[in-house]
Amino acid sequence: MNPVDMIPTMIMPNMVPIIVDIEDDEERQKGEFEQKGQFNEVDRILNKIEKNNPEIFVLLKMYNMPYPVARRLVRRIIRLTLNYQK
């Protein structure tokens, strides 16, 4: 038996860290993404994910992540992906 298999799995309910300072509101105020023309693209992609791939949000909800926090996290990932794409 592998030693890793012997480690008990611990389920820790309600242990979701709070995502602080995702910069969503700050960036909106600064207008950084409006200048780059990415803000509308981020919203468009986020809406498509919500519509066509709701299982992503269901999975995050299963880990006790509130929907608004999950939405901001996905938005952040989209924004980073668009930045790294260039």
SVG drawing of the C-alpha trace seen along z (x, -y; Angstrom):
<svg xmlns="http://www.w3.org/2000/svg" viewBox="-28 -56 32 58">
<polyline fill="none" stroke="black" stroke-width="0.4" points="0.0,0.0 1.3,-3.4 1.8,-5.8 -0.2,-8.5 -3.2,-6.2 -3.0,-5.9 -3.6,-9.6 -7.2,-10.1 -9.2,-12.5 -10.5,-15.4 -13.6,-17.2 -13.6,-20.6 -17.0,-22.3 -17.3,-26.1 -13.5,-26.5 -13.6,-28.6 -11.2,-31.5 -12.7,-34.9 -11.4,-36.3 -10.4,-39.9 -9.4,-42.6 -10.2,-41.0 -10.1,-44.6 -13.3,-44.2 -14.8,-47.5 -11.5,-49.3 -10.7,-48.5 -14.1,-49.6 -13.6,-52.9 -10.2,-53.4 -11.4,-52.5 -8.4,-50.3 -10.4,-47.7 -12.6,-50.2 -9.5,-51.7 -8.2,-48.3 -11.6,-47.3 -11.6,-44.2 -14.3,-45.0 -17.1,-44.1 -15.3,-41.0 -14.9,-39.8 -18.6,-40.3 -19.5,-38.5 -17.4,-35.5 -18.6,-35.4 -22.2,-35.4 -21.5,-32.6 -19.9,-30.5 -22.9,-31.1 -25.2,-30.1 -23.3,-27.2 -21.2,-25.9 -23.2,-26.3 -21.4,-23.3 -18.4,-25.5 -20.5,-27.6 -22.2,-24.5 -18.8,-23.1 -17.7,-26.3 -21.1,-26.3 -20.4,-22.8 -17.3,-24.1 -19.4,-26.7 -18.3,-29.6 -21.0,-32.3 -22.2,-32.9 -21.0,-36.6 -17.5,-35.5 -17.5,-32.7 -18.6,-35.1 -15.8,-37.5 -13.3,-34.7 -14.3,-33.5 -14.3,-37.1 -10.7,-37.5 -9.6,-34.3 -11.1,-35.5 -9.4,-38.9 -6.0,-37.3 -6.5,-34.9 -7.2,-37.7 -4.1,-39.6 -1.8,-36.6 -3.2,-35.8 -1.5,-38.9"/>
</svg>
